[in-house]
Amino acid sequence: MIARALTIVMLFVLTFLSCKREVANQQIIPIPNGDFEQWDNMPNLSTWQTNSCPACVPPYETYIVMKVTDAANGQFAAKFIYNNVYRSYATNKFAISLHPTSLTGYIKSSITSGDTAIIHIDLYSGNNIVDTGNFYETSSSVSYREINIPISQTATNVDSALIKIIGGKKQNTELSVDNLVFLKND
């Protein structure tokens, strides 16, 4: 009886240690404002370039990359909506020193039938795109779920990354995004 209990405890410890080892071999590469916590007073998303214009007043909604308090982590997330005129998008290009294996984050969505929202990653060496990753959201989820977007591994040296988030192109499509980070597996 004691031997059986000791065996179970040893298996638990070994399993725990192997899980810890996998986490220890994974590096986090931060993304500037990847947590979507920084917005200006307009409110425009900081660090990212968007086609949203909260202050504009044409006869259609132009505040299409929205600051929302319904976040997976922290206080805010970014919600991408379709305004019946054009798709919402945001891009962020920044320097990196390591080649990430994947992009992870959290999304929540309401996707109209036949529509698609996209998260696209380009890795650069100089002015050349050397690796990419893509995520296509075609279904809805009422609560946040974690996504992991694999990035191709054809190059060894990278110096910058570009992330582009594109909302849908049909009425009532919404995509909320939060807590994006790159991961590098050793």
N, C-alpha and C positions, 0 to 999 in steps of 0.2 A: 504494500500500500504506500509506504513512504517512498519506495523506488519509483512507483508510478507518478506520484505527485512531484518528485524531484525531476523526472523526465519531462513532465508537462511544463514545469517552471523553466527548465533549460531550453526547451523549444521556444517558449515565449521570449526569453532573453535573446536567443539567437535571431529570432524573427525581428525583434525590436532593433537589435544592432545592425542587421542587414538593411532595414528600412532607413535607419539613421545614416548609414554609409551612402545610400543612394542620394539622400538629400545633401549630404556633405559634398558629393561630387557634382553638384549642380550650382552654377553661378548665376546670380541675378544681375542683369544689365538694365539699369534704370532707363526709362523713357521720359524725356522732359515733359512734365505735366501729363504723364500717362495715367495719373489717377484722377484727372479732370477736376482738380480742386481749385485751380487758379482761373478766375474770370475777371474781366475789368468791370467798370461801373455801368456799361451799356446794356446788358452783359454779353460781351464777346469772349470766346474761349482764348485764353492766353497761350502763347507759344505755337499754337496751331494756326494755319491759314484756312479760313472757311469761306463759304459763299453765303453766310448768314449775315443779315443786316437788321438787328433789332430796332434801330432808330429810323429805318426807312418806312415810308407810308404810301406805297402804291396800293392799288385795289386788291392786292393779294398778300398773303402772309409772307414776310421775308425773314422772320426770326425762325430759321429752320434747323439750326444747330443750337439746341436749347440747354440751358443750365437747369438741371432737375435735382431735387433733394432726395428722390428715390434712388439711392445708390447702393451698390453691393458692398463698398468699403468707403470709409470717410463720410464727408457731408454731401458731396455732389457727384453727379455723373453727367454725361453728355447724351442728349436724345436727338436723333436725326429723324426729321419728318419730311414728308413730301407735301408741297404746298399747292399741288394741282397745276404748277407751272414748270418747276424744275427740281431735280434731285438735290438733296443736301449732301455736302461733302466737307471733309476736313483733312488737311495734310500736315505732316510734321516731318521735317528733314533735319537730322542732327548727327553729330560726330559720334562714332563708337570705336573702341579699340579692340574688341573681341568679336569673333564671328558667332552670332547666336544660332542655336539649334532650332528654337521655336519662339513664337510669341504667344503669351498666355494673357488672359483677361476674363472679364465677365460681361455677358450680354443678356439682355432681356428684349423680346421682340413681339411685335404684332405685324405679321407679314400678310398682306392681301394675296389671295390665291393667284399664282402665276408670277409673283414679284420676287425680287432678290435684292438683298442688301449685301455689301461686299466689304471685307477688310483685306487690303493688299499690302504686301511688304516688298520693297526693293532694297537690296544691299549693294553698296557701291564700293569700287576701288577706283579712286580718281573720278573720272566722269563716266565710267562704264558700270552698267548694272551687271553684277556677277552672280547673284543668287536672288531667289524670290520665294514668296509664300502667298497663298490665297485662301480665303475663307468665304464661303457663300452661304448666307442665311436665307433659307427658303421656307422655314416653318416658324411657328409662333411659340413663345414660352412666357407664361405669366409671371414667373419669378426668375431671378438671375441664375444663370448657369455658367460654369467655367468652360472656356474654350481653349484649345491648344492648337496653334497653327504651325505645322512643320515648315521649316525653311530649307530649301535645297542647299547642298553642301559641295558645290563644284569648285569653289575658290577657297583659298586659305586666308588670304589677306583682304580685309575690308576696312574702310575708313569712315563710312557714314551709312545711315539707314534712312529710308523714307517709308512712312506709314500713311496710307490713304484709306479713309473710311468713307464709304459712299452709301447713302440711304437709298431706299427704294424709289420706284418711279410710278407707283400706283397710289390712288387715294387711300388713306387710312393706314398705310404702311409706316411703322415706327420702329426704330432700333435704338436701344439705350446701351451705352458702352461705358465700362468702368475698369479701372485698375489694370491697365496694360503694362506688361513688363516683358523683356526678352529673357530667355533662359539659355544657358550654354551648358550642355552636358559634357563632362570631362571623360 
